[in-house]
Amino acid sequence: MATHKFDVAVVGTGPGGYVSAIRCAQLGLSVATVEDDRPGGVCLNWGCIPTKALLRNAEVVNLMSHAADFGIKLGGFEASYPEAIQRSRRVADRMAKGVEFLFRKNKITLFPGRATLKARNVVEVKGTGGAETLEARAVILATGSEPKSLPGVTIDEKTVISSNGAVRNERAPKSIAVIGAGAVGVEFADVFASYGVQVTILEALPRVVPVEDEEVSKELARTFTRRGITIKTGVKVASVTPGGPGAAPAHRRRRALRPAGPAAAAPAGPGEQGCLGGAVRRAGLSAAGRPAGLGGAELGGVLRGRRLRGRVRDPRGPDGRPAAG
């Protein structure tokens, strides 16, 4: 097993990781990065960048639909959802290539593969070419996040799809139930509705985008309702049952300080199901949150609690190690 020595080893190359790596290199340190996907992490490849490209497509489609309001007469137009997905992938690919260029420019070594933190300053990388060991004076953990399944709602990227799967799938369903009305959920609801998909949003809290100001939630809900998007707040999804070409989510209304009532089948027609890709007629998108992503990095000899809260403690001593994010 080959061993390489660096001043800094960065596990993960998302916005936390690649920016840290570049800055360390600019300060004259030798830097290694480990990534089990494309440089740029979730944000550039599967999150912020491709979704914003899709939102731009949706904006153009909506403008074209209301061209007459601007005194523009159109004989008709066709909006291709597959081509919108393809465009978003090109945008993401261009951004990832930009990160790769910055790595080369700053003489940062990229090790493709999965990382295991074996000791305080030792990272083992398992890639297609075998295992390698990185020894560094400092290790930065920047593993980002990953889609989260809920009890009774398991993401399979076929019927129940995550945001990662949604930016890949070129087939728009006839209807979709979006679980979670945070930023990710409402963005995909906007995109799908713009392309003619019947959208239902299911949110456990009393309003959409619950972390934003209440005025924002009210205005967004009003806009979505005018566009024909169904919004159900204060409900908890109990399960997703496969049915036909898709699935039907069952939900129950949440009551403050009281046990939830019996599960009731969510209104689901022949072409409705919770979706973000997956089935052509039905699908379900889970946008219920993203826990710390440790799928590509294992904390081998390092203790960790139920949540990664910014510091990973070494079992050999009381001192902690900072983590990006």
RAZI-V667977 format. One record per residue. N is the residue number from 0. RES is the residue in three letters. SS is DSSP state (~ for helix, > for strand, _ for the rest). OMEGA is omega in whole degrees, -180 to 180 (999 if undefined). Layout:
n/res/ss/omega
N/RES/SS/OMEGA
N/RES/SS/OMEGA
//
This chain:
n/res/ss/omega
0/MET/_/-179
1/ALA/>/178
2/THR/>/-180
3/HIS/>/-179
4/LYS/>/179
5/PHE/>/173
6/ASP/>/-176
7/VAL/>/172
8/ALA/>/-178
9/VAL/>/179
10/VAL/>/-176
11/GLY/_/-177
12/THR/_/172
13/GLY/_/-178
14/PRO/~/176
15/GLY/~/-176
16/GLY/~/-174
17/TYR/~/177
18/VAL/~/177
19/SER/~/-179
20/ALA/~/-179
21/ILE/~/-179
22/ARG/~/178
23/CYS/~/179
24/ALA/~/178
25/GLN/~/178
26/LEU/_/174
27/GLY/_/180
28/LEU/_/173
29/SER/_/-170
30/VAL/>/172
31/ALA/>/175
32/THR/>/178
33/VAL/>/-178
34/GLU/>/179
35/ASP/_/177
36/ASP/_/178
37/ARG/_/175
38/PRO/_/-176
39/GLY/_/176
40/GLY/~/-179
41/VAL/~/-175
42/CYS/~/-176
43/LEU/~/-172
44/ASN/~/-172
45/TRP/_/-175
46/GLY/_/-171
47/CYS/~/-172
48/ILE/~/180
49/PRO/~/179
50/THR/~/178
51/LYS/~/175
52/ALA/~/178
53/LEU/~/178
54/LEU/~/176
55/ARG/~/175
56/ASN/~/180
57/ALA/~/179
58/GLU/~/180
59/VAL/~/179
60/VAL/~/180
61/ASN/~/178
62/LEU/~/179
63/MET/~/-180
64/SER/~/-179
65/HIS/_/-178
66/ALA/~/-179
67/ALA/~/178
68/ASP/~/-179
69/PHE/~/179
70/GLY/_/-180
71/ILE/_/180
72/LYS/_/179
73/LEU/_/177
74/GLY/_/-177
75/GLY/_/178
76/PHE/_/-180
77/GLU/_/178
78/ALA/_/-177
79/SER/_/178
80/TYR/~/177
81/PRO/~/-180
82/GLU/~/175
83/ALA/~/178
84/ILE/~/-180
85/GLN/~/178
86/ARG/~/-180
87/SER/~/178
88/ARG/~/178
89/ARG/~/178
90/VAL/~/180
91/ALA/~/-180
92/ASP/~/179
93/ARG/~/180
94/MET/~/179
95/ALA/~/177
96/LYS/~/177
97/GLY/~/178
98/VAL/~/178
99/GLU/~/178
100/PHE/~/180
101/LEU/~/176
102/PHE/~/-180
103/ARG/~/-178
104/LYS/~/-177
105/ASN/_/176
106/LYS/_/177
107/ILE/_/-178
108/THR/>/179
109/LEU/>/177
110/PHE/>/177
111/PRO/>/178
112/GLY/_/-179
113/ARG/>/-175
114/ALA/>/172
115/THR/>/178
116/LEU/>/-173
117/LYS/>/179
118/ALA/>/-174
119/ARG/_/-176
120/ASN/_/-177
121/VAL/>/178
122/VAL/>/176
123/GLU/>/-178
124/VAL/>/176
125/LYS/>/-180
126/GLY/>/-179
127/THR/_/-179
128/GLY/_/-179
129/GLY/>/-177
130/ALA/>/176
131/GLU/>/-180
132/THR/>/177
133/LEU/>/174
134/GLU/>/-176
135/ALA/>/176
136/ARG/>/179
137/ALA/>/178
138/VAL/>/177
139/ILE/>/177
140/LEU/>/-179
141/ALA/_/-172
142/THR/_/174
143/GLY/_/-176
144/SER/>/178
145/GLU/>/-180
146/PRO/>/-176
147/LYS/_/172
148/SER/_/177
149/LEU/>/175
150/PRO/_/-179
151/GLY/_/-180
152/VAL/>/-177
153/THR/_/179
154/ILE/_/178
155/ASP/_/-179
156/GLU/_/175
157/LYS/_/177
158/THR/_/175
159/VAL/>/-169
160/ILE/>/175
161/SER/>/177
162/SER/~/177
163/ASN/~/179
164/GLY/~/-176
165/ALA/~/-178
166/VAL/_/177
167/ARG/_/-169
168/ASN/_/-177
169/GLU/_/180
170/ARG/_/179
171/ALA/_/178
172/PRO/_/175
173/LYS/_/179
174/SER/>/-177
175/ILE/>/171
176/ALA/>/-180
177/VAL/>/-179
178/ILE/>/-179
179/GLY/_/-178
180/ALA/_/171
181/GLY/_/-177
182/ALA/~/-178
183/VAL/~/-177
184/GLY/~/-177
185/VAL/~/177
186/GLU/~/-180
187/PHE/~/175
188/ALA/~/178
189/ASP/~/-178
190/VAL/~/-178
191/PHE/~/-180
192/ALA/~/180
193/SER/~/180
194/TYR/_/172
195/GLY/_/179
196/VAL/_/175
197/GLN/>/-171
198/VAL/>/171
199/THR/>/179
200/ILE/>/178
201/LEU/>/-177
202/GLU/>/-177
203/ALA/_/-179
204/LEU/_/-172
205/PRO/_/-177
206/ARG/_/177
207/VAL/_/-173
208/VAL/_/-171
209/PRO/_/-180
210/VAL/_/178
211/GLU/_/177
212/ASP/_/-178
213/GLU/~/179
214/GLU/~/178
215/VAL/~/180
216/SER/~/-179
217/LYS/~/-178
218/GLU/~/180
219/LEU/~/179
220/ALA/~/179
221/ARG/~/180
222/THR/~/-180
223/PHE/~/-180
224/THR/~/178
225/ARG/~/-179
226/ARG/_/177
227/GLY/_/177
228/ILE/_/179
229/THR/>/-179
230/ILE/>/176
231/LYS/>/179
232/THR/>/-179
233/GLY/_/180
234/VAL/>/178
235/LYS/>/179
236/VAL/>/-178
237/ALA/>/-178
238/SER/>/173
239/VAL/>/-176
240/THR/>/176
241/PRO/>/179
242/GLY/>/-179
243/GLY/_/-179
244/PRO/_/-178
245/GLY/>/-179
246/ALA/>/179
247/ALA/>/178
248/PRO/>/175
249/ALA/>/-178
250/HIS/>/176
251/ARG/>/-178
252/ARG/>/179
253/ARG/_/178
254/ARG/>/-177
255/ALA/_/175
256/LEU/_/178
257/ARG/>/177
258/PRO/_/179
259/ALA/_/-179
260/GLY/_/-179
261/PRO/_/-179
262/ALA/_/177
263/ALA/>/-180
264/ALA/>/178
265/ALA/_/178
266/PRO/_/-178
267/ALA/_/179
268/GLY/_/-177
269/PRO/_/-178
270/GLY/_/-176
271/GLU/_/173
272/GLN/_/178
273/GLY/_/-177
274/CYS/_/170
275/LEU/_/-179
276/GLY/_/176
277/GLY/_/-178
278/ALA/_/-180
279/VAL/_/-178
280/ARG/_/-177
281/ARG/>/176
282/ALA/>/179
283/GLY/>/-180
284/LEU/>/176
285/SER/>/178
286/ALA/_/-172
287/ALA/_/178
288/GLY/_/-178
289/ARG/>/176
290/PRO/>/179
291/ALA/>/-176
292/GLY/_/179
293/LEU/_/-179
294/GLY/_/-178
295/GLY/_/-180
296/ALA/>/179
297/GLU/>/177
298/LEU/_/-172
299/GLY/_/-178
300/GLY/_/-174
301/VAL/>/179
302/LEU/>/174
303/ARG/_/180
304/GLY/_/-178
305/ARG/_/179
306/ARG/_/176
307/LEU/_/-172
308/ARG/_/173
309/GLY/_/178
310/ARG/>/177
311/VAL/>/-174
312/ARG/>/178
313/ASP/>/-177
314/PRO/_/-178
315/ARG/_/-177
316/GLY/_/-176
317/PRO/_/-176
318/ASP/_/-178
319/GLY/>/179
320/ARG/>/-178
321/PRO/>/177
322/ALA/>/179
323/ALA/_/175
324/GLY/_/999
//
